[in-house]
Amino acid sequence: MAKSVKLENALWDRVLQAAAKAGYSSPEELVLNAVEKELVRLEDAEASDAVERRLRGLGYIE
C-alpha cells in the first residue's frame, strides 16, 4: 500500500533538480532511495548503541 508525504514547494523543487541531475527515473525514486538510506543509517546506529551497552554491562569497555 503506497502512502504519500507532503513536501514544501521549495523542497520539492530541489528534489526535482537533484533527481534529474543524478539520473533517477523519477523524483519519487530519489525520495524513496533517500528515505531507505536514512532508515538503514538510523537502524545501524541503534544496533551499535545496543552492542556498546551490552559490552559496557559485561565490563569489556568503560
CYANA upper distance limits for C-alpha pairs under 8 A (distance plus 0.5 A):
  7 LEU  CA     11 LEU  CA      6.79
  7 LEU  CA     12 TRP  CA      6.53
  8 GLU  CA     12 TRP  CA      6.72
  9 ASN  CA     13 ASP  CA      6.65
 10 ALA  CA     14 ARG  CA      6.96
 11 LEU  CA     15 VAL  CA      6.77
 12 TRP  CA     16 LEU  CA      6.66
 13 ASP  CA     17 GLN  CA      6.82
 14 ARG  CA     18 ALA  CA      6.56
 15 VAL  CA     19 ALA  CA      6.41
 15 VAL  CA     27 PRO  CA      6.58
 15 VAL  CA     30 LEU  CA      7.98
 15 VAL  CA     31 VAL  CA      8.01
 16 LEU  CA     20 ALA  CA      6.78
 16 LEU  CA     27 PRO  CA      6.03
 17 GLN  CA     21 LYS  CA      6.63
 18 ALA  CA     22 ALA  CA      6.42
 19 ALA  CA     23 GLY  CA      6.51
 19 ALA  CA     24 TYR  CA      5.56
 19 ALA  CA     25 SER  CA      8.07
 19 ALA  CA     26 SER  CA      7.02
 19 ALA  CA     27 PRO  CA      5.72
 19 ALA  CA     30 LEU  CA      6.36
 20 ALA  CA     24 TYR  CA      6.71
 20 ALA  CA     25 SER  CA      8.41
 20 ALA  CA     26 SER  CA      8.25
 20 ALA  CA     27 PRO  CA      8.21
 24 TYR  CA     29 GLU  CA      6.90
 24 TYR  CA     30 LEU  CA      6.71
 25 SER  CA     29 GLU  CA      7.17
 26 SER  CA     30 LEU  CA      7.34
 27 PRO  CA     31 VAL  CA      6.88
 28 GLU  CA     32 LEU  CA      6.59
 29 GLU  CA     33 ASN  CA      6.61
 30 LEU  CA     34 ALA  CA      6.61
 31 VAL  CA     35 VAL  CA      6.64
 32 LEU  CA     36 GLU  CA      6.64
 33 ASN  CA     37 LYS  CA      6.70
 34 ALA  CA     38 GLU  CA      6.74
 35 VAL  CA     39 LEU  CA      6.66
 36 GLU  CA     40 VAL  CA      6.79
 37 LYS  CA     41 ARG  CA      6.74
 38 GLU  CA     42 LEU  CA      6.68
 39 LEU  CA     43 GLU  CA      6.53
 40 VAL  CA     44 ASP  CA      6.51
 41 ARG  CA     45 ALA  CA      6.74
 42 LEU  CA     46 GLU  CA      6.70
 43 GLU  CA     47 ALA  CA      6.72
 44 ASP  CA     48 SER  CA      6.65
 45 ALA  CA     49 ASP  CA      6.69
 46 GLU  CA     50 ALA  CA      6.79
 47 ALA  CA     51 VAL  CA      6.79
 48 SER  CA     52 GLU  CA      6.66
 49 ASP  CA     53 ARG  CA      6.65
 50 ALA  CA     54 ARG  CA      6.76
 51 VAL  CA     55 LEU  CA      6.68
 52 GLU  CA     56 ARG  CA      6.60
 52 GLU  CA     61 ILE  CA      8.48
 53 ARG  CA     57 GLY  CA      6.56
 54 ARG  CA     58 LEU  CA      6.72
 55 LEU  CA     59 GLY  CA      6.69
 55 LEU  CA     60 TYR  CA      5.79
 55 LEU  CA     61 ILE  CA      6.49
 56 ARG  CA     60 TYR  CA      6.33
 56 ARG  CA     61 ILE  CA      5.50
 56 ARG  CA     62 GLU  CA      6.35
